[in-house]
Amino acid sequence: MAGDAQVGDQQGQPGDDFCHSLHNTAFQAGESLTYKVYYTLAGVYAAAGEATFNTSLERFQGKDVYHVIAEGKTYPFYDKFFRVRDKYESYIDTATLQPYKFIRDVDEGGYKTYENVTFVKSAHTAITNSGVYPVTDCIQDVLSATFYARNIDFSHHKINDKIPFEMFLDRKVYQLYVRYLGKETIRTKYAKFRTIKFKPLLVKGTMFEGGEKMTVWVTDDPNHIAVRVESPITVGKVSVDMSMYRNTRYPLTSLVDL
C-alpha cells in the first residue's frame, strides 16, 4: 500500500538535544494527503470542505529542502457560512527539519492575511513582509511544525508528557507543546486505524480556539500520518478525516480494515 493509495514531562523551551537530534524518518518527497472537513453547526453534520498536503524535493539557497504545500477550502455551498481559502507553503531543510521560508495566504470568514517569512538561521532572525524579528535557534512555522511532530518517537514518552517546540507566527515566537495521550483504535469516515493520540497547544486564531482544544490521532506506524483531527471552532465544531494517501514512506500497517 505504500506509494499508492520529548522523555518525561518536559516543560518550557525545547532542549538543544531534542531539537538538533530529530531527523526525518516519517515522510518522503512525493507524499500526497487529502482530507475531508466536516462541520457540525446547530446539530447538522456535513462535509463542508477539503484540504491537501503535498511534499516535493527541491533546492533552496543551495540546500535540499522539502517543499510542502497545504491548501484548504470550503465547498461553494458552505462559503456563505464561513468561507475558507487557505494556502500555506514551507521550505524545510531535509537534514534538520528546520524551515528556511514560510508563506501563509489565508482568507477565513472574511479575515485575510498574507505572510512571507525568510528564516536567517545564522542571525536568528525572521525577515517578514512587515519587518525583521528575532527568533530562537529551533524555530518552526505552522506547517513545518506539523511535519516536525510526525518524527517524534512517542515510545519514549509517558501519557501526559509534554513535548515542547517553538513556533513563529504573526511576528511572534510562541512556546508551544504537544501533549501525549496514549494509543487508541478509532474508526474514521474511511477506515479503522490503530492510532497515537495527542493534543497540541494552539495559538488562538480566526477559526480555532487557543489552548488544548484540538485532538489529533496519527497512525501508529512509522508514517505518523494524521487520520483524524477534531476541534471546536468559532462557528461550531470541525472534524477532519484523511480520505486519500499516496506515496507514503512506509505501508500503513496501522490500517485495521476499510
C-alpha positions as CSV (number, residue, x, y, z in Angstrom):
1,M,0.0,0.0,0.0
2,A,3.0,2.3,0.5
3,G,3.3,4.5,-2.6
4,D,-0.4,4.3,-3.5
5,A,-3.3,4.8,-2.0
6,Q,10.3,14.6,24.1
7,V,11.3,11.9,27.6
8,G,9.4,12.7,30.9
9,D,7.2,15.8,31.4
10,Q,9.2,18.4,29.5
11,Q,8.2,22.0,30.2
12,G,9.3,25.3,28.7
13,Q,11.8,25.7,25.9
14,P,12.8,22.6,23.9
15,G,16.3,21.4,24.7
16,D,19.1,21.5,22.1
17,D,19.5,17.8,22.1
18,F,15.8,17.3,21.2
19,C,15.9,20.0,18.6
20,H,19.1,19.0,16.8
21,S,18.8,15.3,17.1
22,L,15.4,15.0,15.4
23,H,15.7,13.8,11.8
24,N,13.1,12.8,9.3
25,T,12.1,9.2,9.4
26,A,8.3,9.6,8.7
27,F,7.7,11.1,5.3
28,Q,9.2,11.4,1.8
29,A,9.1,13.6,-1.2
30,G,6.1,12.8,-3.4
31,E,3.8,12.1,-0.4
32,S,0.3,13.4,-1.0
33,L,-2.5,13.5,1.6
34,T,-6.2,14.6,1.2
35,Y,-8.6,15.3,4.0
36,K,-12.4,15.9,4.1
37,V,-13.5,18.6,6.5
38,Y,-16.8,18.1,8.3
39,Y,-18.6,20.9,10.2
40,T,-21.1,20.5,12.9
41,L,-23.3,23.6,13.2
42,A,-26.6,23.7,15.1
43,G,-26.7,19.9,15.2
44,V,-26.1,19.5,11.5
45,Y,-23.0,17.4,10.5
46,A,-21.9,17.7,6.9
47,A,-18.9,17.6,4.6
48,A,-18.0,21.2,4.1
49,G,-14.6,21.3,2.6
50,E,-11.3,19.6,1.9
51,A,-7.5,20.1,2.5
52,T,-4.5,18.7,0.7
53,F,-0.8,18.3,1.7
54,N,1.8,17.8,-1.0
55,T,5.5,17.3,-0.5
56,S,8.2,17.6,-3.1
57,L,12.0,17.7,-3.1
58,E,13.6,21.0,-4.3
59,R,16.7,23.2,-3.9
60,F,16.5,26.4,-1.9
61,Q,19.5,28.6,-1.4
62,G,21.8,25.8,-2.3
63,K,20.3,23.3,0.1
64,D,18.0,20.3,-0.3
65,V,14.6,21.1,1.1
66,Y,11.1,19.6,1.3
67,H,8.7,22.0,-0.3
68,V,5.4,21.3,1.5
69,I,2.2,23.0,0.2
70,A,-1.0,22.8,2.2
71,E,-4.3,24.1,0.8
72,G,-7.7,24.2,2.3
73,K,-11.1,25.4,1.1
74,T,-14.7,25.1,1.8
75,Y,-17.2,23.8,-0.8
76,P,-19.2,26.6,-2.6
77,F,-22.4,25.9,-0.6
78,Y,-20.7,26.5,2.7
79,D,-18.9,29.6,1.6
80,K,-21.9,31.7,2.7
81,F,-21.5,30.4,6.3
82,F,-17.7,30.6,6.7
83,R,-15.6,30.8,3.5
84,V,-12.1,29.4,3.7
85,R,-9.4,29.7,1.0
86,D,-6.1,29.0,2.7
87,K,-2.7,28.2,1.3
88,Y,0.5,27.5,3.3
89,E,4.0,26.8,2.0
90,S,7.1,25.8,3.9
91,Y,10.6,25.1,2.7
92,I,12.1,22.6,5.2
93,D,15.7,21.5,5.4
94,T,15.9,17.8,4.7
95,A,18.6,17.2,7.3
96,T,17.4,19.3,10.3
97,L,13.7,19.7,9.6
98,Q,14.1,23.5,10.2
99,P,12.2,25.9,7.9
100,Y,14.0,28.4,5.6
101,K,10.9,30.0,4.2
102,F,7.2,30.1,5.1
103,I,4.3,31.6,3.1
104,R,0.8,32.0,4.5
105,D,-2.0,33.3,2.4
106,V,-5.3,32.9,4.1
107,D,-8.9,34.0,3.8
108,E,-11.0,32.8,6.7
109,G,-14.5,34.1,7.2
110,G,-13.5,37.4,5.6
111,Y,-10.3,37.7,7.6
112,K,-7.4,37.9,5.1
113,T,-3.7,37.9,5.8
114,Y,-0.5,37.3,3.8
115,E,2.7,36.5,5.5
116,N,6.1,35.8,3.7
117,V,8.9,34.8,6.1
118,T,12.5,34.0,5.5
119,F,14.4,32.5,8.4
120,V,18.0,33.5,8.6
121,K,19.5,30.8,10.8
122,S,22.9,32.4,11.3
123,A,21.4,35.7,12.5
124,H,18.5,34.1,14.4
125,T,16.0,36.4,12.6
126,A,12.8,36.1,10.6
127,I,12.5,38.6,7.8
128,T,8.9,39.2,7.0
129,N,6.9,41.5,4.7
130,S,6.4,43.8,7.7
131,G,9.8,43.8,9.4
132,V,12.6,41.8,10.9
133,Y,12.1,39.9,14.1
134,P,14.3,37.9,16.5
135,V,13.7,34.1,16.6
136,T,15.2,31.2,18.6
137,D,17.5,28.6,17.3
138,C,14.9,25.8,16.9
139,I,12.1,27.8,15.4
140,Q,9.2,26.2,13.4
141,D,6.4,27.6,11.3
142,V,2.8,26.4,11.3
143,L,3.4,23.9,8.5
144,S,6.9,22.7,9.3
145,A,5.8,22.1,12.9
146,T,3.3,19.6,11.6
147,F,5.9,17.5,9.8
148,Y,8.4,18.0,12.6
149,A,5.9,16.5,15.0
150,R,5.4,13.5,12.8
151,N,9.0,12.5,13.7
152,I,8.5,12.4,17.5
153,D,9.2,9.0,18.9
154,F,6.2,8.7,21.2
155,S,7.5,5.3,22.5
156,H,9.9,7.3,24.7
157,H,7.1,9.2,26.4
158,K,4.5,8.6,29.1
159,I,0.9,9.7,29.0
160,N,0.5,13.4,29.6
161,D,4.1,14.1,28.8
162,K,4.5,17.5,27.0
163,I,6.9,17.6,24.0
164,P,7.7,21.3,23.5
165,F,8.5,23.3,20.4
166,E,8.7,26.9,19.4
167,M,6.8,28.5,16.5
168,F,6.9,31.8,14.7
169,L,3.5,33.2,13.7
170,D,2.1,36.7,13.3
171,R,5.5,38.3,14.1
172,K,5.8,36.5,17.4
173,V,7.6,33.5,18.9
174,Y,5.2,31.1,20.8
175,Q,6.3,28.4,23.3
176,L,4.0,25.5,22.4
177,Y,3.9,21.8,23.0
178,V,2.2,18.5,22.1
179,R,0.7,16.6,25.0
180,Y,0.8,12.8,24.5
181,L,-2.4,11.0,25.4
182,G,-1.6,7.4,24.6
183,K,-2.9,5.0,21.9
184,E,-6.4,4.3,20.6
185,T,-8.0,2.4,17.8
186,I,-10.6,4.5,16.0
187,R,-12.8,4.3,13.0
188,T,-12.8,7.4,10.8
189,K,-15.2,8.0,7.9
190,Y,-12.9,6.0,5.6
191,A,-11.2,3.2,7.7
192,K,-10.3,1.8,11.1
193,F,-6.8,2.6,12.4
194,R,-4.6,2.0,15.3
195,T,-3.5,5.5,16.3
196,I,-1.4,7.6,18.6
197,K,-3.5,10.4,20.3
198,F,-2.3,13.8,21.4
199,K,-3.4,17.4,22.0
200,P,-1.3,20.3,20.6
201,L,-1.3,23.6,22.4
202,L,-2.8,26.1,19.9
203,V,-2.5,29.8,19.3
204,K,-5.9,31.4,19.1
205,G,-6.8,32.4,15.6
206,T,-9.7,33.3,13.4
207,M,-11.0,29.7,13.2
208,F,-9.5,27.7,16.1
209,E,-9.6,28.5,19.8
210,G,-6.4,28.7,21.7
211,G,-5.3,26.1,24.4
212,E,-5.6,22.3,24.3
213,K,-8.9,22.2,22.5
214,M,-7.8,20.2,19.5
215,T,-7.3,16.5,19.5
216,V,-5.2,14.7,16.8
217,W,-5.0,11.0,16.0
218,V,-2.0,9.9,13.9
219,T,-1.2,6.4,12.5
220,D,0.5,4.1,14.9
221,D,3.1,3.2,12.4
222,P,6.4,4.9,11.2
223,N,4.4,7.4,8.9
224,H,2.6,9.1,11.8
225,I,0.0,10.5,9.4
226,A,-2.9,12.3,10.9
227,V,-6.1,10.4,10.2
228,R,-8.5,12.4,12.3
229,V,-8.4,15.9,13.8
230,E,-11.3,17.3,16.0
231,S,-11.7,20.8,17.4
232,P,-14.2,23.4,18.3
233,I,-14.1,26.4,16.1
234,T,-15.7,29.9,16.1
235,V,-18.8,28.6,14.3
236,G,-19.4,25.1,15.8
237,K,-17.1,22.1,15.6
238,V,-14.8,20.7,12.9
239,S,-13.8,17.1,12.3
240,V,-11.2,16.3,9.7
241,D,-10.6,12.8,8.3
242,M,-8.0,11.6,5.9
243,S,-9.6,10.4,2.7
244,M,-6.7,9.6,0.4
245,Y,-3.0,9.0,0.7
246,R,-0.3,8.4,-1.9
247,N,3.5,7.8,-1.8
248,T,3.8,7.3,1.9
249,R,7.3,6.3,3.1
250,Y,6.1,3.1,4.6
251,P,3.0,0.9,4.3
252,L,0.1,2.0,6.5
253,T,0.4,-1.0,8.9
254,S,-1.9,0.8,11.3
255,L,-4.8,0.3,9.0
256,V,-7.0,-2.4,10.6
257,D,-9.8,-2.6,8.0
258,L,-11.7,-0.4,5.5
